[in-house]
Every structure is written in C-alpha cells, then in structure tokens.
Amino acid sequence: MPKIALIVLLCLSPCWPQVAKEANKDYQTPEGRRRVASTLDDPHRQEALKANELIARLGIKPSSVVADVGTGTGFMLPYFSEAVGSAGRVIAEDIQQDFLDKAAARIQSQHLSNVSTVLGGDKNPNLPEGQLDLVFMLDVYHHFDYPSDMLAHFSRALKAEGRLAVADYYRHRRGPQDGDMSGHIRADRDEVIREIESNGFRLESKSDNGSQQYLLIFAKK
Ligand SMILES: C[S@@+](CC[C@H](N)C(=O)[O-])C[C@H]1O[C@@H](n2cnc3c(N)ncnc32)[C@H](O)[C@@H]1O
C-alpha cells in the first residue's frame, strides 16, 4: 500500500465507527440539549406517539425489569412504571446528565418509586448483567455512534428470554414539516434490522408505530 494511503487510513480509522455525528450535532451543548428537551416534551409529539398503544404492543408482564435506553426527559417512564407494577423495576438510562436530571424530576414529581436513573457512556450503557426482560429505545437507535458496542452490552444485560425493542423513524417517511431527514436518520428500517441481527439478535416482529415510525422487536440469538 502506498505510504500516503496508509497515512490517510490511519488518520481516518479512529473516526470510522462514529456513525451518528449528524444526528447528534444538536446535542453537543447545554443550549442545544435544552432545545431538544422542549421538543421531546412537546404535547403534539405526545399525542402522535400514542404511548399506551406502544406499551400494549411490547407485552410487558408485571414485575418485569425494563431499561428505557436514551430516556431523554423520561417521556416513557410513567407508562413503563405502571406496566411493570410495584414488583417490577425500570432503569432510565442516558448519556447526558442534564436529560437524566429532567427524567429524575419527572420520577420525583410523579412518584415513580420503581424507576431509577443510570448514566451510561456512548459505548456502554452501564446496565446490570443478565437482569433485564426488555431493553427499549424510542427515537434513540439512530443516535448511537457505536451501535455494535451498545448491542453487545444489551445482549449481556438481557436475560436469556429477554427482548430488545427499537422504535425509530423511517428514513424516507418524515412529514413535509420535518424537511429532508435522510442525513439525520442514517439507516432505514431494513438496514437497522440487518445491523441488529448481525450483532446477536433475531427479529421477532416488525410493525408501524404511527405513520412515521416503525417498531422492531428482537429476541437474543
Ligand atoms: C431524540 S432523544 C429521545 C429521548 C427519549 N427516548 C424520547 O423519545 O423522549 C435521543 C436520546 O438518545 C440519547 N442518546 C444518544 N446516544 C446515546 C447512547 N449511546 N446511549 C444512550 N443514550 C443515547 C440522547 O442523549 C437523547 O436523550
């Protein structure tokens, strides 16, 4: 290999696995994250998401242990808290402490006594090993810079019969008000399925989650 090509390759290689730079560009500053937080808590989003229907499709049994990975401001936490009941447990995980602080405020104000928060890293969600029945992500998978590392940790965190659920946006089905999101959403549904299946999971079901999102549920291989 010519020397110059080798130098270019060596300079590029540390950056290569970081695949979600565009999706994460608004998350780099506290102001950016404040703006994102207000969109996450927007009542229109909450109407569009139909959280009760989503929870029903996840088939959560009472006393389950669920991780809401990339919980943001914790929009899904009251729904998970109710679904797992007082004998269950919900772990609200995120890599941004300011989002987790907002989730913690929600946990406190809504008395969600079975929910706790965990600060993760971009390659490691810091979840307990072998204890989870469900790892859930809403509008999060396309933000992963290191999806293979995250999936390996999810596999270790899940019980043998545990499941992984991904609700995310279709790359080409955003509404006209959202403009072209193909830079923000790096991979479409079928590519996400292939990626997750090649990292230790088997697709169990796929369906639409509203008009713009899909829901994928995987078992461990
Ligand atoms: C669009 S927000 C969605 C938040 C929440 N799931 C919701 O739907 O309201 C994306 C979230 O993913 C988080 N995130 C990005 N990369 C992550 C990673 N590697 N591990 C965990 N969370 C991550 C962000 O900090 C942010 O809270």
The ligand as an SDF file (V2000), in Angstrom:
LIG
                    3D

 27 29  0  0  0  0  0  0  0  0999 V2000
  -34.3790   12.0840   20.3530 C   0  0  0  0  0  0  0  0  0  0  0  0
  -33.8970   11.7690   22.0030 S   0  0  0  0  0  0  0  0  0  0  0  0
  -35.1380   10.5940   22.5080 C   0  0  0  0  0  0  0  0  0  0  0  0
  -35.3930   10.6120   24.0090 C   0  0  0  0  0  0  0  0  0  0  0  0
  -36.4980    9.6990   24.5160 C   0  0  0  0  0  0  0  0  0  0  0  0
  -36.2440    8.3110   24.1820 N   0  0  0  0  0  0  0  0  0  0  0  0
  -37.8410   10.1010   23.9790 C   0  0  0  0  0  0  0  0  0  0  0  0
  -38.2950    9.5330   22.9720 O   0  0  0  0  0  0  0  0  0  0  0  0
  -38.4550   11.0420   24.5350 O   0  0  0  0  0  0  0  0  0  0  0  0
  -32.4420   10.7650   21.8300 C   0  0  0  0  0  0  0  0  0  0  0  0
  -31.8160   10.4170   23.1660 C   0  0  0  0  0  0  0  0  0  0  0  0
  -30.7880    9.4400   22.9630 O   0  0  0  0  0  0  0  0  0  0  0  0
  -29.7380    9.7370   23.8480 C   0  0  0  0  0  0  0  0  0  0  0  0
  -28.5230    9.0430   23.3590 N   0  0  0  0  0  0  0  0  0  0  0  0
  -27.7430    9.3240   22.3200 C   0  0  0  0  0  0  0  0  0  0  0  0
  -26.7320    8.4320   22.2270 N   0  0  0  0  0  0  0  0  0  0  0  0
  -26.9060    7.5540   23.2410 C   0  0  0  0  0  0  0  0  0  0  0  0
  -26.1920    6.4040   23.7030 C   0  0  0  0  0  0  0  0  0  0  0  0
  -25.1030    5.9430   23.1050 N   0  0  0  0  0  0  0  0  0  0  0  0
  -26.6770    5.7540   24.7790 N   0  0  0  0  0  0  0  0  0  0  0  0
  -27.7810    6.1910   25.4130 C   0  0  0  0  0  0  0  0  0  0  0  0
  -28.4940    7.2730   25.0310 N   0  0  0  0  0  0  0  0  0  0  0  0
  -28.0480    7.9430   23.9710 C   0  0  0  0  0  0  0  0  0  0  0  0
  -29.6800   11.2490   23.8430 C   0  0  0  0  0  0  0  0  0  0  0  0
  -28.9410   11.7840   24.9130 O   0  0  0  0  0  0  0  0  0  0  0  0
  -31.1760   11.5830   23.8860 C   0  0  0  0  0  0  0  0  0  0  0  0
  -31.6480   11.6220   25.1890 O   0  0  0  0  0  0  0  0  0  0  0  0
  1  2  1  0
  2  3  1  0
  2 10  1  0
  3  4  1  0
  4  5  1  0
  5  6  1  0
  5  7  1  0
  7  8  2  0
  7  9  1  0
 10 11  1  0
 11 12  1  0
 11 26  1  0
 12 13  1  0
 13 14  1  0
 13 24  1  0
 14 15  1  0
 14 23  1  0
 15 16  2  0
 16 17  1  0
 17 18  1  0
 17 23  2  0
 18 19  1  0
 18 20  2  0
 20 21  1  0
 21 22  2  0
 22 23  1  0
 24 25  1  0
 24 26  1  0
 26 27  1  0
M  CHG  2   2   1   9  -1
M  END
$$$$
